[in-house]
């Protein structure tokens, strides 16, 4: 069986705590059937709790970095 190529999804975020965009995108990405998939989130020095949201998701889903 042929090995599937790794797909990387890179997303930059900044102060997304109150914006439902971050949670909506993360929930949709982790539901994807395609494997292997890595999700790279770049937190651009957010001053709210965006980093906490990212850390919470990355503990549950090991493909989030």
mmJSON file of the N, C-alpha and C atoms, coordinates in Angstrom:
{"data_MODEL":{"atom_site":{
"group_PDB":["ATOM","ATOM","ATOM","ATOM","ATOM","ATOM","ATOM","ATOM","ATOM","ATOM","ATOM","ATOM","ATOM","ATOM","ATOM","ATOM","ATOM","ATOM","ATOM","ATOM","ATOM","ATOM","ATOM","ATOM","ATOM","ATOM","ATOM","ATOM","ATOM","ATOM","ATOM","ATOM","ATOM","ATOM","ATOM","ATOM","ATOM","ATOM","ATOM","ATOM","ATOM","ATOM","ATOM","ATOM","ATOM","ATOM","ATOM","ATOM","ATOM","ATOM","ATOM","ATOM","ATOM","ATOM","ATOM","ATOM","ATOM","ATOM","ATOM","ATOM","ATOM","ATOM","ATOM","ATOM","ATOM","ATOM","ATOM","ATOM","ATOM","ATOM","ATOM","ATOM","ATOM","ATOM","ATOM","ATOM","ATOM","ATOM","ATOM","ATOM","ATOM","ATOM","ATOM","ATOM","ATOM","ATOM","ATOM","ATOM","ATOM","ATOM","ATOM","ATOM","ATOM","ATOM","ATOM","ATOM","ATOM","ATOM","ATOM","ATOM","ATOM","ATOM","ATOM","ATOM","ATOM","ATOM","ATOM","ATOM","ATOM","ATOM","ATOM","ATOM","ATOM","ATOM","ATOM","ATOM","ATOM","ATOM","ATOM","ATOM","ATOM","ATOM","ATOM","ATOM","ATOM","ATOM","ATOM","ATOM","ATOM","ATOM","ATOM","ATOM","ATOM","ATOM","ATOM","ATOM","ATOM","ATOM","ATOM","ATOM","ATOM","ATOM","ATOM","ATOM","ATOM","ATOM","ATOM","ATOM","ATOM","ATOM","ATOM","ATOM","ATOM","ATOM","ATOM","ATOM","ATOM","ATOM","ATOM","ATOM","ATOM","ATOM","ATOM","ATOM","ATOM","ATOM","ATOM","ATOM","ATOM","ATOM","ATOM","ATOM","ATOM","ATOM","ATOM","ATOM","ATOM","ATOM","ATOM","ATOM","ATOM","ATOM","ATOM","ATOM","ATOM","ATOM","ATOM","ATOM","ATOM","ATOM","ATOM","ATOM","ATOM","ATOM","ATOM"],
"id":[1,2,3,4,5,6,7,8,9,10,11,12,13,14,15,16,17,18,19,20,21,22,23,24,25,26,27,28,29,30,31,32,33,34,35,36,37,38,39,40,41,42,43,44,45,46,47,48,49,50,51,52,53,54,55,56,57,58,59,60,61,62,63,64,65,66,67,68,69,70,71,72,73,74,75,76,77,78,79,80,81,82,83,84,85,86,87,88,89,90,91,92,93,94,95,96,97,98,99,100,101,102,103,104,105,106,107,108,109,110,111,112,113,114,115,116,117,118,119,120,121,122,123,124,125,126,127,128,129,130,131,132,133,134,135,136,137,138,139,140,141,142,143,144,145,146,147,148,149,150,151,152,153,154,155,156,157,158,159,160,161,162,163,164,165,166,167,168,169,170,171,172,173,174,175,176,177,178,179,180,181,182,183,184,185,186,187,188,189,190,191,192,193,194,195],
"type_symbol":["N","C","C","N","C","C","N","C","C","N","C","C","N","C","C","N","C","C","N","C","C","N","C","C","N","C","C","N","C","C","N","C","C","N","C","C","N","C","C","N","C","C","N","C","C","N","C","C","N","C","C","N","C","C","N","C","C","N","C","C","N","C","C","N","C","C","N","C","C","N","C","C","N","C","C","N","C","C","N","C","C","N","C","C","N","C","C","N","C","C","N","C","C","N","C","C","N","C","C","N","C","C","N","C","C","N","C","C","N","C","C","N","C","C","N","C","C","N","C","C","N","C","C","N","C","C","N","C","C","N","C","C","N","C","C","N","C","C","N","C","C","N","C","C","N","C","C","N","C","C","N","C","C","N","C","C","N","C","C","N","C","C","N","C","C","N","C","C","N","C","C","N","C","C","N","C","C","N","C","C","N","C","C","N","C","C","N","C","C","N","C","C","N","C","C"],
"label_atom_id":["N","CA","C","N","CA","C","N","CA","C","N","CA","C","N","CA","C","N","CA","C","N","CA","C","N","CA","C","N","CA","C","N","CA","C","N","CA","C","N","CA","C","N","CA","C","N","CA","C","N","CA","C","N","CA","C","N","CA","C","N","CA","C","N","CA","C","N","CA","C","N","CA","C","N","CA","C","N","CA","C","N","CA","C","N","CA","C","N","CA","C","N","CA","C","N","CA","C","N","CA","C","N","CA","C","N","CA","C","N","CA","C","N","CA","C","N","CA","C","N","CA","C","N","CA","C","N","CA","C","N","CA","C","N","CA","C","N","CA","C","N","CA","C","N","CA","C","N","CA","C","N","CA","C","N","CA","C","N","CA","C","N","CA","C","N","CA","C","N","CA","C","N","CA","C","N","CA","C","N","CA","C","N","CA","C","N","CA","C","N","CA","C","N","CA","C","N","CA","C","N","CA","C","N","CA","C","N","CA","C","N","CA","C","N","CA","C","N","CA","C","N","CA","C","N","CA","C"],
"label_alt_id":[null,null,null,null,null,null,null,null,null,null,null,null,null,null,null,null,null,null,null,null,null,null,null,null,null,null,null,null,null,null,null,null,null,null,null,null,null,null,null,null,null,null,null,null,null,null,null,null,null,null,null,null,null,null,null,null,null,null,null,null,null,null,null,null,null,null,null,null,null,null,null,null,null,null,null,null,null,null,null,null,null,null,null,null,null,null,null,null,null,null,null,null,null,null,null,null,null,null,null,null,null,null,null,null,null,null,null,null,null,null,null,null,null,null,null,null,null,null,null,null,null,null,null,null,null,null,null,null,null,null,null,null,null,null,null,null,null,null,null,null,null,null,null,null,null,null,null,null,null,null,null,null,null,null,null,null,null,null,null,null,null,null,null,null,null,null,null,null,null,null,null,null,null,null,null,null,null,null,null,null,null,null,null,null,null,null,null,null,null,null,null,null,null,null,null],
"label_comp_id":["UNK","UNK","UNK","UNK","UNK","UNK","UNK","UNK","UNK","UNK","UNK","UNK","UNK","UNK","UNK","UNK","UNK","UNK","UNK","UNK","UNK","UNK","UNK","UNK","UNK","UNK","UNK","UNK","UNK","UNK","UNK","UNK","UNK","UNK","UNK","UNK","UNK","UNK","UNK","UNK","UNK","UNK","UNK","UNK","UNK","UNK","UNK","UNK","UNK","UNK","UNK","UNK","UNK","UNK","UNK","UNK","UNK","UNK","UNK","UNK","UNK","UNK","UNK","UNK","UNK","UNK","UNK","UNK","UNK","UNK","UNK","UNK","UNK","UNK","UNK","UNK","UNK","UNK","UNK","UNK","UNK","UNK","UNK","UNK","UNK","UNK","UNK","UNK","UNK","UNK","UNK","UNK","UNK","UNK","UNK","UNK","UNK","UNK","UNK","UNK","UNK","UNK","UNK","UNK","UNK","UNK","UNK","UNK","UNK","UNK","UNK","UNK","UNK","UNK","UNK","UNK","UNK","UNK","UNK","UNK","UNK","UNK","UNK","UNK","UNK","UNK","UNK","UNK","UNK","UNK","UNK","UNK","UNK","UNK","UNK","UNK","UNK","UNK","UNK","UNK","UNK","UNK","UNK","UNK","UNK","UNK","UNK","UNK","UNK","UNK","UNK","UNK","UNK","UNK","UNK","UNK","UNK","UNK","UNK","UNK","UNK","UNK","UNK","UNK","UNK","UNK","UNK","UNK","UNK","UNK","UNK","UNK","UNK","UNK","UNK","UNK","UNK","UNK","UNK","UNK","UNK","UNK","UNK","UNK","UNK","UNK","UNK","UNK","UNK","UNK","UNK","UNK","UNK","UNK","UNK"],
"label_asym_id":["A","A","A","A","A","A","A","A","A","A","A","A","A","A","A","A","A","A","A","A","A","A","A","A","A","A","A","A","A","A","A","A","A","A","A","A","A","A","A","A","A","A","A","A","A","A","A","A","A","A","A","A","A","A","A","A","A","A","A","A","A","A","A","A","A","A","A","A","A","A","A","A","A","A","A","A","A","A","A","A","A","A","A","A","A","A","A","A","A","A","A","A","A","A","A","A","A","A","A","A","A","A","A","A","A","A","A","A","A","A","A","A","A","A","A","A","A","A","A","A","A","A","A","A","A","A","A","A","A","A","A","A","A","A","A","A","A","A","A","A","A","A","A","A","A","A","A","A","A","A","A","A","A","A","A","A","A","A","A","A","A","A","A","A","A","A","A","A","A","A","A","A","A","A","A","A","A","A","A","A","A","A","A","A","A","A","A","A","A","A","A","A","A","A","A"],
"label_entity_id":["1","1","1","1","1","1","1","1","1","1","1","1","1","1","1","1","1","1","1","1","1","1","1","1","1","1","1","1","1","1","1","1","1","1","1","1","1","1","1","1","1","1","1","1","1","1","1","1","1","1","1","1","1","1","1","1","1","1","1","1","1","1","1","1","1","1","1","1","1","1","1","1","1","1","1","1","1","1","1","1","1","1","1","1","1","1","1","1","1","1","1","1","1","1","1","1","1","1","1","1","1","1","1","1","1","1","1","1","1","1","1","1","1","1","1","1","1","1","1","1","1","1","1","1","1","1","1","1","1","1","1","1","1","1","1","1","1","1","1","1","1","1","1","1","1","1","1","1","1","1","1","1","1","1","1","1","1","1","1","1","1","1","1","1","1","1","1","1","1","1","1","1","1","1","1","1","1","1","1","1","1","1","1","1","1","1","1","1","1","1","1","1","1","1","1"],
"label_seq_id":[1,1,1,2,2,2,3,3,3,4,4,4,5,5,5,6,6,6,7,7,7,8,8,8,9,9,9,10,10,10,11,11,11,12,12,12,13,13,13,14,14,14,15,15,15,16,16,16,17,17,17,18,18,18,19,19,19,20,20,20,21,21,21,22,22,22,23,23,23,24,24,24,25,25,25,26,26,26,27,27,27,28,28,28,29,29,29,30,30,30,31,31,31,32,32,32,33,33,33,34,34,34,35,35,35,36,36,36,37,37,37,38,38,38,39,39,39,40,40,40,41,41,41,42,42,42,43,43,43,44,44,44,45,45,45,46,46,46,47,47,47,48,48,48,49,49,49,50,50,50,51,51,51,52,52,52,53,53,53,54,54,54,55,55,55,56,56,56,57,57,57,58,58,58,59,59,59,60,60,60,61,61,61,62,62,62,63,63,63,64,64,64,65,65,65],
"pdbx_PDB_ins_code":[null,null,null,null,null,null,null,null,null,null,null,null,null,null,null,null,null,null,null,null,null,null,null,null,null,null,null,null,null,null,null,null,null,null,null,null,null,null,null,null,null,null,null,null,null,null,null,null,null,null,null,null,null,null,null,null,null,null,null,null,null,null,null,null,null,null,null,null,null,null,null,null,null,null,null,null,null,null,null,null,null,null,null,null,null,null,null,null,null,null,null,null,null,null,null,null,null,null,null,null,null,null,null,null,null,null,null,null,null,null,null,null,null,null,null,null,null,null,null,null,null,null,null,null,null,null,null,null,null,null,null,null,null,null,null,null,null,null,null,null,null,null,null,null,null,null,null,null,null,null,null,null,null,null,null,null,null,null,null,null,null,null,null,null,null,null,null,null,null,null,null,null,null,null,null,null,null,null,null,null,null,null,null,null,null,null,null,null,null,null,null,null,null,null,null],
"Cartn_x":[0.831,0.0,0.882,0.538,1.322,1.109,2.217,2.145,1.625,0.741,0.173,1.14,1.243,2.147,1.601,2.515,2.143,1.597,0.472,-0.111,0.017,0.56,0.725,-0.218,-0.956,-1.839,-1.228,-0.872,-0.233,-1.2,-1.396,-2.35,-1.711,-1.707,-1.225,-2.422,-2.284,-3.382,-2.869,-3.765,-3.454,-4.751,-4.778,-5.927,-7.254,-7.339,-8.539,-9.451,-9.182,-9.95,-11.461,-11.872,-13.302,-13.883,-13.043,-13.495,-13.75,-14.939,-15.226,-14.457,-13.741,-12.982,-11.982,-11.197,-10.156,-10.747,-11.728,-12.333,-13.008,-13.667,-14.35,-13.347,-12.268,-11.251,-10.579,-10.196,-9.534,-10.445,-11.692,-12.622,-12.796,-12.856,-12.984,-11.717,-10.57,-9.32,-9.113,-9.409,-9.182,-10.187,-11.266,-12.256,-11.917,-10.856,-10.496,-10.154,-10.549,-10.257,-8.872,-8.313,-7.012,-5.925,-5.164,-3.999,-2.844,-1.671,-1.173,-1.403,-1.821,-2.096,-1.467,-0.66,-0.13,-0.702,-0.996,-1.583,-0.591,-0.08,0.902,0.227,0.181,-0.447,0.635,0.714,1.698,0.964,1.252,0.651,1.531,1.002,1.765,1.7,2.186,2.279,0.926,-0.068,-1.399,-1.334,-2.171,-2.209,-3.442,-4.263,-5.439,-5.159,-6.179,-6.009,-5.935,-5.547,-5.412,-4.432,-3.303,-2.301,-2.867,-3.697,-4.303,-5.199,-5.933,-6.798,-5.95,-4.868,-3.975,-3.369,-2.907,-2.307,-3.316,-4.548,-5.594,-5.828,-5.939,-6.148,-4.939,-3.738,-2.535,-2.314,-2.839,-2.755,-3.671,-4.797,-5.768,-5.395,-4.912,-4.618,-3.121,-2.445,-0.978,-0.462,-1.327,-0.872,-0.889,-1.237,-1.204,0.114,0.781,2.073,2.02],
"Cartn_y":[-1.176,0.0,1.249,2.196,3.419,4.321,4.839,5.737,7.102,7.669,8.984,10.073,11.15,12.244,13.049,13.57,14.422,15.743,16.154,17.454,18.325,19.511,20.451,21.626,21.932,23.1,24.087,25.264,26.276,27.443,27.835,28.907,29.878,31.146,32.182,32.779,32.964,33.523,34.644,35.578,36.675,37.112,37.016,37.434,36.902,35.6,34.947,34.375,34.669,34.091,34.319,35.511,35.831,35.654,35.367,35.149,33.651,33.257,31.826,31.158,31.947,31.437,30.36,30.612,29.675,28.319,28.301,27.034,26.316,27.064,26.464,25.787,26.485,25.928,24.712,24.809,23.687,22.466,22.673,21.542,20.878,21.666,21.099,20.372,20.912,20.268,18.921,18.842,17.575,16.499,16.879,15.914,15.354,15.849,15.409,13.928,13.252,11.832,11.582,12.577,12.395,12.309,11.266,11.089,10.738,11.213,12.04,13.535,14.19,15.617,16.255,17.273,18.014,19.424,19.943,21.272,22.123,23.144,24.027,25.37,25.75,27.013,27.951,29.102,30.111,31.202,31.281,32.309,33.552,34.616,35.84,36.78,36.299,37.087,37.609,36.746,37.134,37.579,38.555,39.059,38.561,37.759,37.188,35.705,34.878,33.466,32.545,33.094,32.293,31.149,31.409,30.378,29.234,29.537,28.488,27.575,28.153,27.371,26.437,26.958,26.155,25.012,25.306,24.272,23.185,23.583,22.616,21.652,22.19,21.361,20.469,21.0,20.218,19.069,19.183,18.071,16.921,17.265,16.254,15.647,16.489,16.07,16.211,15.093,15.076,15.6,15.77,16.286,17.816,18.466,19.928,20.34,21.241,21.742,23.252],
"Cartn_z":[0.0,0.0,0.0,-0.829,-0.962,0.258,0.759,1.912,1.481,2.274,1.964,2.393,1.604,1.976,3.165,3.934,5.06,4.54,5.093,4.766,6.011,5.831,6.941,6.746,7.793,7.793,8.78,8.288,9.129,9.297,10.551,10.845,11.843,11.502,12.418,13.149,14.453,15.251,16.141,16.427,17.334,18.015,19.322,20.137,19.582,19.489,18.949,20.039,21.277,22.386,22.23,21.902,21.83,20.433,19.479,18.112,17.922,17.512,17.366,16.229,15.437,14.294,14.702,15.738,16.149,16.525,17.392,17.809,16.647,15.792,14.647,13.71,13.405,12.51,13.147,14.417,15.081,15.15,15.501,15.561,14.202,13.15,11.805,11.368,11.714,11.319,12.0,13.279,13.981,13.569,12.917,12.43,11.05,10.434,9.092,9.079,8.018,7.859,7.284,6.615,5.988,7.048,6.964,7.826,6.912,7.086,8.17,7.916,8.948,8.903,10.135,9.918,11.056,11.008,12.175,12.298,13.08,12.441,13.076,13.333,14.603,14.976,15.478,14.848,15.232,15.999,17.293,18.129,18.048,17.499,17.257,18.467,19.6,20.833,21.309,21.299,21.786,23.231,23.573,24.948,25.698,25.036,25.699,25.993,26.06,26.408,25.186,24.055,22.841,23.04,23.665,23.889,24.729,25.716,26.538,25.697,24.772,23.887,23.028,22.489,21.652,22.47,23.665,24.52,24.868,25.142,25.474,24.299,23.104,21.922,21.655,21.837,21.525,22.506,23.708,24.664,24.255,23.666,23.24,21.89,20.983,19.614,19.37,19.279,19.18,17.839,16.854,15.555,15.516,16.627,16.711,17.361,16.678,17.191,17.267],
"occupancy":[1.0,1.0,1.0,1.0,1.0,1.0,1.0,1.0,1.0,1.0,1.0,1.0,1.0,1.0,1.0,1.0,1.0,1.0,1.0,1.0,1.0,1.0,1.0,1.0,1.0,1.0,1.0,1.0,1.0,1.0,1.0,1.0,1.0,1.0,1.0,1.0,1.0,1.0,1.0,1.0,1.0,1.0,1.0,1.0,1.0,1.0,1.0,1.0,1.0,1.0,1.0,1.0,1.0,1.0,1.0,1.0,1.0,1.0,1.0,1.0,1.0,1.0,1.0,1.0,1.0,1.0,1.0,1.0,1.0,1.0,1.0,1.0,1.0,1.0,1.0,1.0,1.0,1.0,1.0,1.0,1.0,1.0,1.0,1.0,1.0,1.0,1.0,1.0,1.0,1.0,1.0,1.0,1.0,1.0,1.0,1.0,1.0,1.0,1.0,1.0,1.0,1.0,1.0,1.0,1.0,1.0,1.0,1.0,1.0,1.0,1.0,1.0,1.0,1.0,1.0,1.0,1.0,1.0,1.0,1.0,1.0,1.0,1.0,1.0,1.0,1.0,1.0,1.0,1.0,1.0,1.0,1.0,1.0,1.0,1.0,1.0,1.0,1.0,1.0,1.0,1.0,1.0,1.0,1.0,1.0,1.0,1.0,1.0,1.0,1.0,1.0,1.0,1.0,1.0,1.0,1.0,1.0,1.0,1.0,1.0,1.0,1.0,1.0,1.0,1.0,1.0,1.0,1.0,1.0,1.0,1.0,1.0,1.0,1.0,1.0,1.0,1.0,1.0,1.0,1.0,1.0,1.0,1.0,1.0,1.0,1.0,1.0,1.0,1.0,1.0,1.0,1.0,1.0,1.0,1.0],
"B_iso_or_equiv":[0.0,0.0,0.0,0.0,0.0,0.0,0.0,0.0,0.0,0.0,0.0,0.0,0.0,0.0,0.0,0.0,0.0,0.0,0.0,0.0,0.0,0.0,0.0,0.0,0.0,0.0,0.0,0.0,0.0,0.0,0.0,0.0,0.0,0.0,0.0,0.0,0.0,0.0,0.0,0.0,0.0,0.0,0.0,0.0,0.0,0.0,0.0,0.0,0.0,0.0,0.0,0.0,0.0,0.0,0.0,0.0,0.0,0.0,0.0,0.0,0.0,0.0,0.0,0.0,0.0,0.0,0.0,0.0,0.0,0.0,0.0,0.0,0.0,0.0,0.0,0.0,0.0,0.0,0.0,0.0,0.0,0.0,0.0,0.0,0.0,0.0,0.0,0.0,0.0,0.0,0.0,0.0,0.0,0.0,0.0,0.0,0.0,0.0,0.0,0.0,0.0,0.0,0.0,0.0,0.0,0.0,0.0,0.0,0.0,0.0,0.0,0.0,0.0,0.0,0.0,0.0,0.0,0.0,0.0,0.0,0.0,0.0,0.0,0.0,0.0,0.0,0.0,0.0,0.0,0.0,0.0,0.0,0.0,0.0,0.0,0.0,0.0,0.0,0.0,0.0,0.0,0.0,0.0,0.0,0.0,0.0,0.0,0.0,0.0,0.0,0.0,0.0,0.0,0.0,0.0,0.0,0.0,0.0,0.0,0.0,0.0,0.0,0.0,0.0,0.0,0.0,0.0,0.0,0.0,0.0,0.0,0.0,0.0,0.0,0.0,0.0,0.0,0.0,0.0,0.0,0.0,0.0,0.0,0.0,0.0,0.0,0.0,0.0,0.0,0.0,0.0,0.0,0.0,0.0,0.0],
"pdbx_formal_charge":[null,null,null,null,null,null,null,null,null,null,null,null,null,null,null,null,null,null,null,null,null,null,null,null,null,null,null,null,null,null,null,null,null,null,null,null,null,null,null,null,null,null,null,null,null,null,null,null,null,null,null,null,null,null,null,null,null,null,null,null,null,null,null,null,null,null,null,null,null,null,null,null,null,null,null,null,null,null,null,null,null,null,null,null,null,null,null,null,null,null,null,null,null,null,null,null,null,null,null,null,null,null,null,null,null,null,null,null,null,null,null,null,null,null,null,null,null,null,null,null,null,null,null,null,null,null,null,null,null,null,null,null,null,null,null,null,null,null,null,null,null,null,null,null,null,null,null,null,null,null,null,null,null,null,null,null,null,null,null,null,null,null,null,null,null,null,null,null,null,null,null,null,null,null,null,null,null,null,null,null,null,null,null,null,null,null,null,null,null,null,null,null,null,null,null],
"auth_seq_id":[1,1,1,2,2,2,3,3,3,4,4,4,5,5,5,6,6,6,7,7,7,8,8,8,9,9,9,10,10,10,11,11,11,12,12,12,13,13,13,14,14,14,15,15,15,16,16,16,17,17,17,18,18,18,19,19,19,20,20,20,21,21,21,22,22,22,23,23,23,24,24,24,25,25,25,26,26,26,27,27,27,28,28,28,29,29,29,30,30,30,31,31,31,32,32,32,33,33,33,34,34,34,35,35,35,36,36,36,37,37,37,38,38,38,39,39,39,40,40,40,41,41,41,42,42,42,43,43,43,44,44,44,45,45,45,46,46,46,47,47,47,48,48,48,49,49,49,50,50,50,51,51,51,52,52,52,53,53,53,54,54,54,55,55,55,56,56,56,57,57,57,58,58,58,59,59,59,60,60,60,61,61,61,62,62,62,63,63,63,64,64,64,65,65,65],
"auth_comp_id":["UNK","UNK","UNK","UNK","UNK","UNK","UNK","UNK","UNK","UNK","UNK","UNK","UNK","UNK","UNK","UNK","UNK","UNK","UNK","UNK","UNK","UNK","UNK","UNK","UNK","UNK","UNK","UNK","UNK","UNK","UNK","UNK","UNK","UNK","UNK","UNK","UNK","UNK","UNK","UNK","UNK","UNK","UNK","UNK","UNK","UNK","UNK","UNK","UNK","UNK","UNK","UNK","UNK","UNK","UNK","UNK","UNK","UNK","UNK","UNK","UNK","UNK","UNK","UNK","UNK","UNK","UNK","UNK","UNK","UNK","UNK","UNK","UNK","UNK","UNK","UNK","UNK","UNK","UNK","UNK","UNK","UNK","UNK","UNK","UNK","UNK","UNK","UNK","UNK","UNK","UNK","UNK","UNK","UNK","UNK","UNK","UNK","UNK","UNK","UNK","UNK","UNK","UNK","UNK","UNK","UNK","UNK","UNK","UNK","UNK","UNK","UNK","UNK","UNK","UNK","UNK","UNK","UNK","UNK","UNK","UNK","UNK","UNK","UNK","UNK","UNK","UNK","UNK","UNK","UNK","UNK","UNK","UNK","UNK","UNK","UNK","UNK","UNK","UNK","UNK","UNK","UNK","UNK","UNK","UNK","UNK","UNK","UNK","UNK","UNK","UNK","UNK","UNK","UNK","UNK","UNK","UNK","UNK","UNK","UNK","UNK","UNK","UNK","UNK","UNK","UNK","UNK","UNK","UNK","UNK","UNK","UNK","UNK","UNK","UNK","UNK","UNK","UNK","UNK","UNK","UNK","UNK","UNK","UNK","UNK","UNK","UNK","UNK","UNK","UNK","UNK","UNK","UNK","UNK","UNK"],
"auth_asym_id":["A","A","A","A","A","A","A","A","A","A","A","A","A","A","A","A","A","A","A","A","A","A","A","A","A","A","A","A","A","A","A","A","A","A","A","A","A","A","A","A","A","A","A","A","A","A","A","A","A","A","A","A","A","A","A","A","A","A","A","A","A","A","A","A","A","A","A","A","A","A","A","A","A","A","A","A","A","A","A","A","A","A","A","A","A","A","A","A","A","A","A","A","A","A","A","A","A","A","A","A","A","A","A","A","A","A","A","A","A","A","A","A","A","A","A","A","A","A","A","A","A","A","A","A","A","A","A","A","A","A","A","A","A","A","A","A","A","A","A","A","A","A","A","A","A","A","A","A","A","A","A","A","A","A","A","A","A","A","A","A","A","A","A","A","A","A","A","A","A","A","A","A","A","A","A","A","A","A","A","A","A","A","A","A","A","A","A","A","A","A","A","A","A","A","A"],
"auth_atom_id":["N","CA","C","N","CA","C","N","CA","C","N","CA","C","N","CA","C","N","CA","C","N","CA","C","N","CA","C","N","CA","C","N","CA","C","N","CA","C","N","CA","C","N","CA","C","N","CA","C","N","CA","C","N","CA","C","N","CA","C","N","CA","C","N","CA","C","N","CA","C","N","CA","C","N","CA","C","N","CA","C","N","CA","C","N","CA","C","N","CA","C","N","CA","C","N","CA","C","N","CA","C","N","CA","C","N","CA","C","N","CA","C","N","CA","C","N","CA","C","N","CA","C","N","CA","C","N","CA","C","N","CA","C","N","CA","C","N","CA","C","N","CA","C","N","CA","C","N","CA","C","N","CA","C","N","CA","C","N","CA","C","N","CA","C","N","CA","C","N","CA","C","N","CA","C","N","CA","C","N","CA","C","N","CA","C","N","CA","C","N","CA","C","N","CA","C","N","CA","C","N","CA","C","N","CA","C","N","CA","C","N","CA","C","N","CA","C","N","CA","C","N","CA","C","N","CA","C"],
"pdbx_PDB_model_num":[1,1,1,1,1,1,1,1,1,1,1,1,1,1,1,1,1,1,1,1,1,1,1,1,1,1,1,1,1,1,1,1,1,1,1,1,1,1,1,1,1,1,1,1,1,1,1,1,1,1,1,1,1,1,1,1,1,1,1,1,1,1,1,1,1,1,1,1,1,1,1,1,1,1,1,1,1,1,1,1,1,1,1,1,1,1,1,1,1,1,1,1,1,1,1,1,1,1,1,1,1,1,1,1,1,1,1,1,1,1,1,1,1,1,1,1,1,1,1,1,1,1,1,1,1,1,1,1,1,1,1,1,1,1,1,1,1,1,1,1,1,1,1,1,1,1,1,1,1,1,1,1,1,1,1,1,1,1,1,1,1,1,1,1,1,1,1,1,1,1,1,1,1,1,1,1,1,1,1,1,1,1,1,1,1,1,1,1,1,1,1,1,1,1,1]
}}}
